[in-house]
Amino acid sequence: MEQRMITGKRFDPVVTTLTALLVVVVGWVDYLTGEELSVSILYLIPVCLCTWRIGRRCGLVTAWASAMAWLAADLAASERQGHPLVPYWNGAVLLGTFWVVVYLLSALKVLQTSLEDKVEQRTSDLRSEIAERTRAEDELTQVNRELVQSREKLVEALSDLQKSHADLKATQLQLIEAAKLESVGRLAAGMAHEVKNPLMTLTMVADYLAQVIPAGEPDAAPMLQDMRDAIQRANRVISELLEFSRPGDLTLAPEDFHAIVDRALSLVKLETTRHHIDVVRRFSEALPAVPVDKNKVEQVLVNVFMNAIQVMPQGGTLTVRTSVTPAGEDGSGALMAEIDDTGPGIPDAYLTKVFEPFFTTKPTGQGTGLGLCVARQIIQLHGGTIELRNRAEGGARVTIVLHPNQRNRPWQ
Amino acid sequence: MAMKRILVIDDEASITRTMKVNLERTGVYTVRTENQAAHALAAAREFKPDLILLDVMMPDKDGGEVAGEIKADPDLQHVPIVFLTAIVSRKETGGEYLESGGQTFIAKPADLNSLIQCIEENTRP
């Protein structure tokens, strides 16, 4: 840039003409005014103009031309009385002064140009930087948007994963339960074979003894009855174990649940009467049509009723209440049956164990510890739930919930 | 009236012996017992029973297989077979015995009255 200016590459004909014209005009004015009025300073106008606008070299030429014009005007304007070389000396001094001005001005110009260049460069750099930043910002925005999308996808994937995990866990539990049942089933079948065959022999022997023992033997009849009771007891344990291990298929059909409750209550009527137990029915009028295996559900209810009766030997109240639960995810309410007794309730320590196999609070020989376990299994096969808890007002409550849409039947 | 011929096939000798004694004491039945499933078919051919009481679980051959052999014999195919099983509970049979898929099952332990009732119902002309 500096070189261009100095060597006059930025030649400007207007400025050059104007400069030449100014030199001539100032020279002419200088000539006209003579020695009385000094206008030498005016020569600096074209010199400075040319130097600033075109360049140093051109400024030097203009300075020389101005000095020559001044000299010509000076020589023409007056007659000299001093030394003849004085005008030339003065012209040379003026030329030197002009040249100094040209050099100073051109140096200033270089400095300004350099500054301008730097400013321009810096501006350009800043623009690039701004463009770069804008681009980076755009990219960042894009990346941010992608991140948000990725996050949403991740959240969705996480939710799916959690659901899969829960499903897997449920399936695993069902598999474990099924595997447990299978092994218990094998064990039960083996035990049934090994125990029931001797029981068959004992039954046959009891039948034989009943025929051959003389009628006058006073202890024979009760002893034979004891023997038959013992055989039945052992058989009952094994049979319930078999049933526990082999829940079997359900024969589902929409049934009148209240009719099943009534049938189960009629089956335990002898016991409720014997123990002076009042039976209270509080039936809901609008129960959902829940498909159930009526025989299996009846078995569950008889089991629960018998447990309730056994904890109220001196009498009490057995209440059966039915209702509809609030609508669930599928939009339909479930059937809920609550069976309350007025017995002593279940000790807290036993509450978590009552559905475990072989757990019983009854005296030895009166319970196998499989009744509630089988009941739970049957209700689970229906996709329902069964719970037992103590009531605040005393006694225990069994709650059975059966859903109209059975989607979770673990063994099917 | 001719005595009914009952063949009892069970690997437990105590069961076959006590069943034989009890059934024969009624004076209505002639009973032959067999404790080895492998000999069941030969025993049936020789004895020509009116009804066979057949254990389901036996060590050398299961009851179903023995029943298949008997039903394959033209002379024996009409003979009713009642299976004695230890792994069907009384609840599952819904009573003294169970009829399923054309087969009759009686759950062990069964008392004499149940046995007689079952035999009579399955040998009725």
Interface residues (C-beta under 8 A of the other chain):
Chain A: A189 A192 H193 V195 K196 N197 P198 L199 M200 T201 L202 T203 M204 V205 A206 D207 Y208 Q211 I231 N235 I238 S239 E240 L242 E243 G248 Q299
Chain B: E12 S14 I15 T18 M19 V21 N22 R25 M57 L84 A86 I87 V88 S89 R90 K91 E92 A107 K108 P109 A110 D111 L112
